[in-house]
Amino acid sequence: MKTLQLIISLLPLATAIQPSAQNPVPGQRLQDLKWGLINFLHTSDNHGWHAGHLQEPQYSADFGDYLSFVWHMRNTAAEKGVDLIILDTGDRAEGNGLWDATDPMGKYTRNFYKELPLDIVTLGNHELYNGTTAQNEFLEMVPHYKPFATRSRKLVTEQQGFRITSFGFLFNFTGNYKNTRVKTAAATIKEPWFQEAIHDTGVDLFVIIGHVDIHSIEFTQIYEAIREVHPDIPIQFFGGHSHIRNFRILDNKSTALESGKYFETVGWLSIDGIKAREAPDSIDNTSMVVSRRYIDANRAGYQHHSGKDAATFDTPQGLEMTARLTKYRAVLDLDRLIGCAPQDFSLSKHIYPGPRNWYSYLEEHILPTMVYNKERNHVPRFIFINTGSQRFDVFKGPFTYDTSFLISPFTSKFIYAKDIDYSIAIHLREFFEHDVGPYKTDKSENPLENHQQDTETIDIQSTPLSNYHHQKPLTNSRPRHKYTKVIGYATIDDAGTDGDDTIHIPLKHYRIPQIIQGNASFPQDWEANPPAKIDVVFFDFIAWHVAAGLNEVAGSEAYSTKDFLPYMGQEDTMTKLLLEHVAKYWGKDC
């Protein structure tokens, strides 16, 4: 296991977190972490949010703060004589100006991770969409992670001597660039190298990491393959991709943890009641207990869990990283004001359709005015974009250059199908809503994220896996104290309601469609007297599904992606159009 090396040189006094960020409100109710013999800190789907959430104090810690937190937790583990393993399960790319505004993309972000003492790491689908990004992951990150940049890794922990075999997986992804190859889990588990690795008898714990939803078929297949060989050895999974806080119990010696998105959450998991096979007085793992926490990524929580305060928390490396983040943001001009959002708009916290829903605003104001072709602007058009192309909420006040990447980071191009019969086009949206295509690339609408619980009835307790079918009833018997309540996640998972480290007033989410539709250049009475033919404009990301929809509605095989043409210039991404709309219509008086 690698160890974190502090920068020796004395640094001038620095301000932790980014200058425009704020710490969370004081006095929040925090639940402690439970340490075991082996412990894990897990991140996933950070998508470049390494400067933290500048407009959300609850998630305002930056990557420098996280480095300090990891350092202190490693020291605590050593003092306790237990092990701490640091993991990341991918999608470090695309979704923030620190990644997207650099040339090449990820120029700075990849270097951040070289300073984090990761023990086990994998990548996600967003590292593979773009050919240059995939190439730079191979050229820069694979050499850095040698000698464990391999299909599997075996390690022996420093404190307890656990012998771990680890594998990294991706979900059954098919949208990768042509300079990469993705193997399915089903195929991989049959390969000789994998079978040889899982037949090794010198293993105390399998750690499976993957950019995979923890309830996915991929993790189930891997679990079943290992259980056929080892009915009793503990298996710990760490997942990602679906952007939720979640925990799954597979059996009394196997669980899975997923730790949210956008650097909002740091996952904590501890395993107790097991020993390394070669340790004295080895036990048979029947008393294995797992504890998990979803840590809100802010300095107050980091300080609480590491036993530090504002004066003792920051490390030289953490402060230096925070200063670098500030410098890079300035170099990229990420705080440049583009306009002022007149109100909050959300993706799913406000009902769709509705005046405070971002998708409604896109449909009614941005798509009809910004997506046009001068030569065909007179032709009526339906404009379709997948809802997964929009990644975050818009907050009232300054809308900066950086904000455009937070909201709409992708480089999808607008293409179109020319002169489509209106009688066919009018049925496309219904087709998209019943299709199983890749429309919601952000799975945050998944109901697993949105379980709601009255915070006044949460029983603060940890549940041993050996008793997970017999959880204690919820109770109100605890003493009453005054705490500051904040809106946040109130997670319900396989282990109950006590996972979030901070007691939140639950978030409320509404269902959203897979596709939104803007209408432009139609005559005033078009619904009563529709035109015979229209243009269908859409992102190239969903081109195959548009062709499939046209063919299904028409009952033919007449349409192919080869028939689609560019509708706007290559530079006219949704990010660019959003910037232009904000600058033109929102003004700068914040």
C-alpha positions as CSV (number, residue, x, y, z in Angstrom):
1,M,0.0,0.0,0.0
2,K,1.3,3.5,-0.9
3,T,1.7,6.1,1.8
4,L,1.0,9.7,1.6
5,Q,4.1,11.9,1.5
6,L,3.7,15.4,2.9
7,I,5.4,18.3,1.2
8,I,8.4,19.1,3.4
9,S,8.8,22.8,2.5
10,L,7.1,25.3,4.7
11,L,4.2,26.9,3.0
12,P,2.9,30.4,3.7
13,L,-0.4,30.6,5.5
14,A,-3.2,29.6,3.1
15,T,-7.0,29.6,3.2
16,A,-8.5,26.1,2.8
17,I,-11.5,25.6,0.6
18,Q,-11.8,27.9,-2.4
19,P,-12.1,31.7,-1.8
20,S,-15.7,31.9,-3.0
21,A,-16.8,28.7,-1.1
22,Q,-18.4,28.6,2.3
23,N,-18.3,26.1,5.2
24,P,-21.6,24.5,6.1
25,V,-23.7,26.0,8.9
26,P,-22.5,25.1,12.4
27,G,-24.3,22.8,14.8
28,Q,-25.3,20.0,12.5
29,R,-26.0,16.6,13.9
30,L,-23.2,14.2,13.0
31,Q,-23.0,10.4,13.4
32,D,-19.6,9.0,14.2
33,L,-17.7,6.6,12.0
34,K,-17.3,3.0,13.3
35,W,-13.8,1.7,12.8
36,G,-13.1,-2.0,12.1
37,L,-10.0,-4.1,11.5
38,I,-10.1,-3.0,7.9
39,N,-11.6,0.3,6.7
40,F,-12.2,2.0,3.3
41,L,-12.6,5.6,2.1
42,H,-14.4,5.6,-1.3
43,T,-15.1,8.2,-3.9
44,S,-16.9,7.8,-7.3
45,D,-18.3,10.0,-10.1
46,N,-16.5,13.2,-9.1
47,H,-16.6,14.5,-12.7
48,G,-14.0,17.1,-12.1
49,W,-15.7,18.8,-9.1
50,H,-12.3,19.0,-7.2
51,A,-12.7,22.6,-6.2
52,G,-15.9,21.6,-4.3
53,H,-19.4,23.1,-4.6
54,L,-18.9,26.8,-4.6
55,Q,-22.6,27.5,-4.3
56,E,-23.5,24.8,-1.8
57,P,-21.8,25.1,1.6
58,Q,-22.7,21.5,2.6
59,Y,-20.4,20.1,-0.1
60,S,-17.8,22.9,-0.2
61,A,-14.6,20.9,0.7
62,D,-12.1,20.8,-2.1
63,F,-9.5,18.2,-3.1
64,G,-7.0,19.8,-0.8
65,D,-9.3,19.3,2.1
66,Y,-9.8,15.7,1.1
67,L,-6.0,15.1,1.0
68,S,-5.7,16.5,4.5
69,F,-8.6,14.3,5.6
70,V,-7.0,11.2,4.1
71,W,-3.7,12.0,5.8
72,H,-5.3,12.2,9.2
73,M,-7.4,9.1,8.7
74,R,-4.3,7.2,7.7
75,N,-2.6,8.3,10.9
76,T,-5.6,7.4,13.0
77,A,-5.6,3.9,11.4
78,A,-1.9,3.4,12.2
79,E,-2.5,4.5,15.8
80,K,-5.3,2.0,16.1
81,G,-3.3,-0.7,14.5
82,V,-5.9,-1.2,11.8
83,D,-5.9,-0.8,8.0
84,L,-7.3,1.9,5.8
85,I,-7.7,1.5,2.0
86,I,-8.4,4.4,-0.4
87,L,-10.4,3.7,-3.5
88,D,-12.0,5.5,-6.5
89,T,-14.4,3.9,-9.0
90,G,-14.1,6.2,-11.9
91,D,-15.8,9.0,-13.9
92,R,-13.2,11.6,-12.8
93,A,-13.8,13.2,-16.3
94,E,-16.3,15.6,-17.8
95,G,-18.5,17.9,-15.8
96,N,-16.5,20.8,-14.4
97,G,-14.4,23.6,-15.9
98,L,-11.3,22.3,-14.2
99,W,-11.6,19.3,-16.5
100,D,-13.5,20.6,-19.6
101,A,-11.9,24.0,-20.1
102,T,-8.3,22.7,-20.4
103,D,-6.6,21.6,-23.5
104,P,-6.3,18.7,-23.5
105,M,-9.2,18.0,-21.3
106,G,-8.2,16.8,-17.9
107,K,-4.7,18.4,-18.1
108,Y,-4.8,19.5,-14.4
109,T,-7.2,17.0,-13.0
110,R,-5.1,13.9,-13.8
111,N,-2.3,15.4,-11.8
112,F,-4.5,15.9,-8.8
113,Y,-5.1,12.2,-8.5
114,K,-1.4,11.5,-8.6
115,E,-1.2,13.1,-5.1
116,L,-4.0,11.0,-3.7
117,P,-2.6,7.7,-2.2
118,L,-5.1,5.5,-4.0
119,D,-4.7,1.8,-3.3
120,I,-7.3,0.5,-5.7
121,V,-8.6,2.5,-8.7
122,T,-10.6,2.0,-11.9
123,L,-12.0,4.2,-14.6
124,G,-15.5,4.9,-15.8
125,N,-17.3,5.4,-19.1
126,H,-16.5,9.1,-19.1
127,E,-12.8,8.3,-19.4
128,L,-13.6,6.4,-22.6
129,Y,-16.0,8.5,-24.7
130,N,-13.3,10.8,-26.0
131,G,-10.3,9.3,-27.8
132,T,-7.8,11.9,-26.5
133,T,-9.0,11.4,-22.9
134,A,-8.7,7.7,-23.2
135,Q,-5.2,8.0,-24.6
136,N,-4.1,10.3,-21.9
137,E,-5.5,8.0,-19.2
138,F,-3.3,5.3,-20.7
139,L,-0.2,7.4,-21.2
140,E,-0.3,9.3,-17.9
141,M,-2.3,7.4,-15.4
142,V,-1.4,3.8,-16.1
143,P,2.4,4.4,-15.7
144,H,1.7,6.3,-12.5
145,Y,-0.2,3.4,-11.0
146,K,2.3,0.7,-11.8
147,P,3.0,-1.9,-10.5
148,F,-0.8,-2.3,-9.9
149,A,-2.1,-1.1,-13.2
150,T,-3.2,-4.7,-14.0
151,R,-6.3,-6.7,-14.4
152,S,-6.2,-7.8,-10.8
153,R,-4.2,-6.8,-7.8
154,K,-3.0,-8.7,-4.8
155,L,-1.9,-6.8,-1.7
156,V,-1.2,-7.5,1.9
157,T,-2.3,-4.8,4.3
158,E,0.3,-3.2,6.5
159,Q,-1.4,-3.4,10.0
160,Q,-3.5,-6.6,10.1
161,G,-1.9,-8.6,7.2
162,F,-5.1,-9.2,5.3
163,R,-4.4,-10.8,1.9
164,I,-6.6,-9.0,-0.6
165,T,-7.3,-9.9,-4.2
166,S,-8.9,-7.0,-6.1
167,F,-10.5,-6.7,-9.6
168,G,-11.8,-3.6,-11.4
169,F,-14.8,-3.7,-13.8
170,L,-16.9,-1.4,-15.9
171,F,-20.6,-1.9,-16.7
172,N,-21.4,-3.4,-20.1
173,F,-20.6,-0.2,-21.9
174,T,-20.7,0.1,-25.7
175,G,-20.1,3.9,-26.3
176,N,-16.4,3.8,-25.9
177,Y,-14.1,5.4,-28.4
178,K,-12.5,3.1,-31.0
179,N,-9.0,3.2,-29.5
180,T,-10.4,1.3,-26.4
181,R,-11.9,-2.0,-25.8
182,V,-14.5,-2.9,-23.1
183,K,-15.0,-6.5,-22.0
184,T,-18.2,-7.5,-20.4
185,A,-18.2,-9.0,-16.9
186,A,-19.9,-12.1,-18.2
187,A,-17.1,-12.8,-20.6
188,T,-14.3,-11.8,-18.2
189,I,-15.3,-14.1,-15.4
190,K,-14.9,-17.1,-17.8
191,E,-11.3,-16.2,-18.8
192,P,-8.5,-18.4,-17.5
193,W,-6.6,-15.5,-15.7
194,F,-9.8,-14.6,-13.7
195,Q,-10.6,-18.2,-12.8
196,E,-7.0,-18.7,-11.7
197,A,-7.1,-15.6,-9.6
198,I,-10.3,-16.6,-7.8
199,H,-9.1,-20.2,-7.2
200,D,-6.2,-18.9,-5.1
201,T,-6.6,-20.2,-1.6
202,G,-4.3,-17.5,-0.1
203,V,-7.0,-14.8,0.0
204,D,-8.7,-13.3,3.1
205,L,-10.9,-10.8,1.3
206,F,-11.9,-10.1,-2.3
207,V,-12.4,-6.4,-3.0
208,I,-14.3,-5.8,-6.3
209,I,-14.4,-2.2,-7.5
210,G,-16.3,-1.2,-10.6
211,H,-17.9,1.7,-12.4
212,V,-21.1,-0.3,-12.0
213,D,-24.4,0.2,-10.2
214,I,-24.2,-2.1,-7.1
215,H,-27.6,-3.7,-8.0
216,S,-26.4,-4.5,-11.5
217,I,-26.2,-7.8,-13.3
218,E,-22.5,-7.4,-13.7
219,F,-21.8,-7.4,-9.9
220,T,-24.2,-10.2,-9.4
221,Q,-22.4,-12.3,-12.0
222,I,-19.0,-11.6,-10.4
223,Y,-20.4,-12.4,-6.9
224,E,-21.8,-15.7,-8.1
225,A,-18.6,-16.7,-9.9
226,I,-16.5,-16.1,-6.7
227,R,-19.1,-17.8,-4.4
228,E,-19.0,-20.9,-6.5
229,V,-15.3,-21.3,-5.5
230,H,-15.3,-19.6,-2.1
231,P,-18.6,-19.9,-0.2
232,D,-17.3,-18.3,3.0
233,I,-14.6,-15.8,2.1
234,P,-15.7,-12.1,2.5
235,I,-16.3,-10.2,-0.7
236,Q,-16.6,-6.4,-0.6
237,F,-17.9,-4.5,-3.7
238,F,-17.5,-0.8,-4.4
239,G,-19.6,0.6,-7.2
240,G,-20.5,3.8,-9.1
241,H,-22.1,5.2,-12.2
242,S,-25.7,5.6,-11.0
243,H,-24.8,8.7,-8.9
244,I,-26.5,7.6,-5.7
245,R,-25.7,6.8,-2.1
246,N,-26.5,3.1,-1.7
247,F,-25.6,-0.1,0.1
248,R,-26.4,-3.6,-0.8
249,I,-26.2,-6.8,1.3
250,L,-25.5,-9.8,-0.9
251,D,-25.0,-12.3,2.0
252,N,-23.7,-12.2,5.5
253,K,-20.1,-12.0,4.3
254,S,-20.6,-9.8,1.3
255,T,-21.9,-6.2,0.8
256,A,-21.6,-3.4,-1.8
257,L,-21.2,0.4,-1.3
258,E,-21.9,3.2,-3.7
259,S,-20.8,6.7,-2.7
260,G,-22.8,9.4,-4.6
261,K,-21.6,11.9,-7.2
262,Y,-19.8,15.2,-7.9
263,F,-17.6,15.2,-4.8
264,E,-20.6,15.5,-2.6
265,T,-20.0,12.3,-0.8
266,V,-17.1,10.3,0.6
267,G,-18.1,6.8,1.4
268,W,-16.8,5.0,4.5
269,L,-17.0,1.3,5.1
270,S,-15.5,-0.8,7.9
271,I,-15.3,-4.5,8.4
272,D,-14.8,-6.0,11.8
273,G,-15.0,-9.5,13.3
274,I,-12.7,-11.1,10.7
275,K,-9.0,-11.9,10.8
276,A,-6.3,-12.8,8.3
277,R,-6.1,-16.5,7.9
278,E,-2.5,-16.6,9.1
279,A,-3.2,-14.4,12.1
280,P,-3.1,-16.1,15.6
281,D,-6.5,-17.3,16.9
282,S,-8.0,-17.0,13.4
283,I,-11.8,-17.1,13.4
284,D,-14.3,-18.3,10.8
285,N,-15.8,-14.9,10.0
286,T,-19.2,-15.8,11.4
287,S,-19.1,-12.6,13.5
288,M,-18.4,-10.3,10.6
289,V,-19.8,-6.8,11.1
290,V,-19.9,-4.1,8.4
291,S,-20.6,-0.4,9.1
292,R,-21.1,2.2,6.4
293,R,-21.4,6.0,6.3
294,Y,-22.0,8.5,3.6
295,I,-19.9,11.5,4.6
296,D,-21.0,15.0,3.4
297,A,-17.9,16.5,1.7
298,N,-17.3,19.5,3.9
299,R,-14.6,20.7,6.3
300,A,-16.8,20.5,9.4
301,G,-17.5,16.8,8.8
302,Y,-13.9,16.1,7.9
303,Q,-12.7,17.7,11.1
304,H,-15.2,15.9,13.2
305,H,-14.4,12.5,11.8
306,S,-10.6,13.0,12.0
307,G,-10.7,14.5,15.5
308,K,-9.2,17.8,14.4
309,D,-10.3,21.4,14.5
310,A,-9.8,24.4,12.2
311,A,-6.4,25.0,13.6
312,T,-5.1,21.5,13.3
313,F,-6.8,20.0,10.3
314,D,-4.9,21.4,7.3
315,T,-1.8,19.6,6.1
316,P,0.9,21.2,4.0
317,Q,-0.1,19.1,1.0
318,G,-3.7,19.9,1.4
319,L,-3.1,23.6,1.6
320,E,-0.8,23.4,-1.4
321,M,-3.4,21.6,-3.4
322,T,-6.1,24.2,-2.5
323,A,-3.8,27.0,-3.6
324,R,-3.1,25.1,-6.9
325,L,-6.9,24.7,-7.5
326,T,-7.4,28.4,-7.0
327,K,-4.5,29.2,-9.4
328,Y,-5.8,26.9,-12.1
329,R,-9.3,28.3,-11.8
330,A,-7.9,31.8,-12.3
331,V,-5.8,30.7,-15.3
332,L,-8.9,29.2,-16.9
333,D,-11.0,32.2,-16.1
334,L,-13.7,30.0,-14.6
335,D,-15.2,32.7,-12.4
336,R,-15.8,35.0,-15.4
337,L,-19.4,36.3,-15.1
338,I,-21.6,35.5,-18.1
339,G,-25.0,36.5,-16.6
340,C,-27.2,36.3,-13.6
341,A,-29.8,33.5,-13.2
342,P,-33.1,35.1,-12.4
343,Q,-34.1,32.2,-10.0
344,D,-33.2,28.7,-9.0
345,F,-33.8,26.0,-11.7
346,S,-33.5,22.4,-10.8
347,L,-33.4,19.1,-12.7
348,S,-35.7,17.1,-10.4
349,K,-36.3,19.1,-7.2
350,H,-39.1,21.0,-8.9
351,I,-41.9,19.3,-10.8
352,Y,-41.6,18.8,-14.6
353,P,-43.1,20.5,-16.4
354,G,-43.1,23.7,-14.3
355,P,-41.6,27.2,-14.1
356,R,-38.7,26.2,-11.8
357,N,-37.7,23.1,-13.7
358,W,-34.6,23.5,-15.8
359,Y,-35.8,21.1,-18.5
360,S,-39.0,23.2,-18.9
361,Y,-36.9,26.3,-19.3
362,L,-34.7,24.6,-22.0
363,E,-37.8,23.4,-23.9
364,E,-39.6,26.8,-23.8
365,H,-36.7,29.3,-24.1
366,I,-33.3,27.9,-25.0
367,L,-33.9,25.2,-27.6
368,P,-36.4,27.1,-29.7
369,T,-34.2,30.3,-29.9
370,M,-30.6,28.9,-29.9
371,V,-30.8,25.8,-32.0
372,Y,-31.3,26.9,-35.6
373,N,-29.8,26.7,-39.1
374,K,-29.9,29.9,-41.1
375,E,-30.7,28.1,-44.3
376,R,-33.5,26.0,-42.8
377,N,-34.8,28.3,-40.0
378,H,-38.0,28.7,-41.9
379,V,-38.7,24.9,-41.7
380,P,-40.6,23.9,-38.5
381,R,-38.6,21.6,-36.3
382,F,-38.8,19.3,-33.3
383,I,-35.5,19.6,-31.2
384,F,-34.7,16.6,-29.0
385,I,-32.0,16.3,-26.4
386,N,-31.6,13.6,-23.8
387,T,-32.1,14.7,-20.2
388,G,-28.9,13.1,-19.1
389,S,-27.0,15.8,-21.1
390,Q,-27.9,18.2,-18.3
391,R,-26.0,17.5,-15.2
392,F,-26.7,19.9,-12.4
393,D,-29.1,22.6,-11.1
394,V,-28.9,26.3,-11.8
395,F,-28.8,28.6,-8.8
396,K,-30.1,32.2,-8.6
397,G,-27.3,34.7,-9.0
398,P,-23.9,34.6,-10.8
399,F,-23.8,32.2,-13.8
400,T,-20.1,31.9,-14.6
401,Y,-18.0,30.3,-17.4
402,D,-17.5,27.4,-15.0
403,T,-21.3,27.0,-14.4
404,S,-21.8,26.2,-18.1
405,F,-19.7,23.1,-17.7
406,L,-21.4,22.1,-14.5
407,I,-24.8,22.3,-16.2
408,S,-24.0,21.0,-19.7
409,P,-20.5,19.7,-20.2
410,F,-20.8,17.4,-23.2
411,T,-19.6,18.1,-26.8
412,S,-22.5,16.4,-28.6
413,K,-23.3,18.0,-32.0
414,F,-26.7,18.9,-33.4
415,I,-27.7,16.9,-36.4
416,Y,-31.0,16.4,-38.2
417,A,-33.3,14.3,-40.2
418,K,-34.6,16.4,-43.1
419,D,-38.2,16.7,-44.2
420,I,-39.8,14.0,-42.0
421,D,-43.5,13.5,-42.3
422,Y,-45.2,15.2,-39.4
423,S,-47.4,12.2,-38.9
424,I,-44.3,10.2,-38.1
425,A,-42.3,12.8,-36.1
426,I,-45.2,13.5,-33.7
427,H,-44.8,9.9,-32.3
428,L,-41.1,10.1,-31.7
429,R,-41.2,11.4,-28.1
430,E,-43.5,8.5,-27.1
431,F,-41.0,6.1,-28.6
432,F,-38.1,7.7,-26.7
433,E,-39.9,7.4,-23.4
434,H,-40.5,3.7,-23.8
435,D,-37.0,3.0,-25.2
436,V,-34.2,1.6,-23.0
437,G,-31.5,3.8,-24.7
438,P,-28.9,5.9,-23.0
439,Y,-31.0,9.0,-22.4
440,K,-30.4,9.5,-18.7
441,T,-26.7,9.4,-18.5
442,D,-27.1,10.8,-15.0
443,K,-29.0,8.2,-13.1
444,S,-29.8,10.5,-10.1
445,E,-33.5,10.1,-10.8
446,N,-33.1,6.5,-9.7
447,P,-35.6,6.0,-6.8
448,L,-32.9,4.3,-4.8
449,E,-31.5,7.8,-4.2
450,N,-34.7,9.3,-3.2
451,H,-36.1,7.2,-0.4
452,Q,-37.6,9.6,2.1
453,Q,-37.6,9.3,5.9
454,D,-38.8,11.7,8.6
455,T,-35.6,12.6,10.3
456,E,-37.3,12.7,13.7
457,T,-37.8,8.9,13.6
458,I,-34.4,7.8,12.5
459,D,-32.8,5.3,15.0
460,I,-29.1,5.9,15.2
461,Q,-27.5,2.5,15.3
462,S,-25.3,0.1,13.4
463,T,-26.6,-3.2,12.3
464,P,-24.3,-6.3,12.3
465,L,-24.6,-8.3,9.1
466,S,-25.3,-11.5,11.1
467,N,-28.5,-9.9,12.2
468,Y,-29.5,-8.0,9.1
469,H,-32.8,-9.7,8.8
470,H,-33.7,-8.7,12.4
471,Q,-33.2,-5.0,12.6
472,K,-34.3,-3.2,15.7
473,P,-37.5,-1.1,15.4
474,L,-37.3,2.6,14.9
475,T,-37.6,4.5,18.2
476,N,-38.0,8.0,19.5
477,S,-36.4,7.2,22.9
478,R,-33.2,9.1,22.4
479,P,-32.6,12.5,24.2
480,R,-33.8,15.6,22.4
481,H,-31.2,18.2,21.5
482,K,-31.3,21.3,19.3
483,Y,-29.4,20.8,16.1
484,T,-29.1,22.8,12.9
485,K,-31.0,21.0,10.2
486,V,-30.0,21.2,6.5
487,I,-31.6,19.8,3.4
488,G,-29.8,16.8,2.1
489,Y,-29.8,13.1,1.5
490,A,-31.9,10.8,3.8
491,T,-30.8,7.5,2.5
492,I,-32.6,4.2,3.0
493,D,-30.6,1.2,1.9
494,D,-30.3,-2.5,2.7
495,A,-28.9,-1.8,6.2
496,G,-31.6,0.8,7.2
497,T,-31.7,4.5,7.7
498,D,-28.5,5.3,9.6
499,G,-26.0,5.6,6.8
500,D,-25.8,9.4,6.3
501,D,-23.2,11.0,8.6
502,T,-25.3,14.2,8.8
503,I,-28.9,14.1,9.8
504,H,-30.7,15.9,6.9
505,I,-34.1,17.2,6.1
506,P,-34.9,14.9,3.2
507,L,-34.5,16.1,-0.4
508,K,-37.6,15.8,-2.6
509,H,-37.3,14.7,-6.2
510,Y,-39.7,14.4,-9.0
511,R,-39.7,12.1,-12.0
512,I,-38.3,13.5,-15.2
513,P,-38.6,12.4,-18.8
514,Q,-35.9,10.6,-20.8
515,I,-36.1,13.2,-23.6
516,I,-37.2,16.8,-23.8
517,Q,-38.6,18.5,-26.9
518,G,-38.3,22.0,-28.1
519,N,-40.6,23.3,-30.9
520,A,-39.5,26.0,-33.3
521,S,-40.7,27.9,-36.5
522,F,-44.2,26.4,-36.3
523,P,-47.1,28.6,-37.4
524,Q,-49.4,29.8,-34.6
525,D,-52.1,27.2,-35.2
526,W,-49.7,24.3,-36.0
527,E,-51.3,21.8,-33.6
528,A,-54.7,22.2,-35.2
529,N,-53.2,22.5,-38.7
530,P,-49.8,20.8,-38.6
531,P,-47.4,21.1,-41.5
532,A,-46.9,18.1,-43.8
533,K,-43.2,17.8,-43.2
534,I,-40.7,19.1,-40.5
535,D,-37.1,18.7,-39.6
536,V,-36.2,16.6,-36.6
537,V,-33.1,18.0,-34.8
538,F,-31.2,16.1,-32.1
539,F,-27.9,15.3,-30.5
540,D,-25.6,12.9,-32.4
541,F,-25.4,11.0,-29.1
542,I,-28.9,9.6,-29.6
543,A,-28.7,9.3,-33.4
544,W,-29.1,5.5,-33.5
545,H,-32.2,5.7,-31.3
546,V,-33.7,8.4,-33.5
547,A,-33.2,6.2,-36.6
548,A,-34.8,3.2,-34.7
549,G,-37.7,5.4,-33.6
550,L,-38.4,6.7,-37.1
551,N,-38.3,3.1,-38.5
552,E,-40.6,1.8,-35.8
553,V,-43.2,4.5,-36.2
554,A,-43.0,4.3,-40.0
555,G,-43.1,0.5,-40.0
556,S,-40.1,0.4,-42.4
557,E,-36.3,0.2,-42.5
558,A,-36.0,3.4,-44.5
559,Y,-34.0,5.5,-42.0
560,S,-30.3,5.1,-41.1
561,T,-27.9,7.2,-39.2
562,K,-26.0,7.7,-42.5
563,D,-29.0,9.8,-43.6
564,F,-28.6,12.4,-40.9
565,L,-26.8,15.7,-41.6
566,P,-25.1,18.4,-39.5
567,Y,-27.6,21.0,-38.4
568,M,-25.2,23.5,-36.8
569,G,-21.4,23.9,-36.7
570,Q,-19.1,21.5,-34.9
571,E,-18.4,24.3,-32.4
572,D,-22.1,24.8,-31.6
573,T,-22.3,22.5,-28.5
574,M,-25.0,22.9,-25.9
575,T,-22.4,24.4,-23.6
576,K,-21.7,27.2,-26.1
577,L,-25.3,27.8,-26.8
578,L,-26.1,28.0,-23.1
579,L,-23.4,30.6,-22.6
580,E,-24.7,32.7,-25.5
581,H,-28.3,32.5,-24.2
582,V,-27.3,33.5,-20.7
583,A,-25.2,36.4,-22.0
584,K,-28.0,37.6,-24.3
585,Y,-31.1,37.2,-22.0
586,W,-30.1,37.2,-18.3
587,G,-28.1,40.4,-17.8
588,K,-25.3,41.0,-15.4
589,D,-27.0,42.7,-12.5
590,C,-26.7,40.1,-9.7
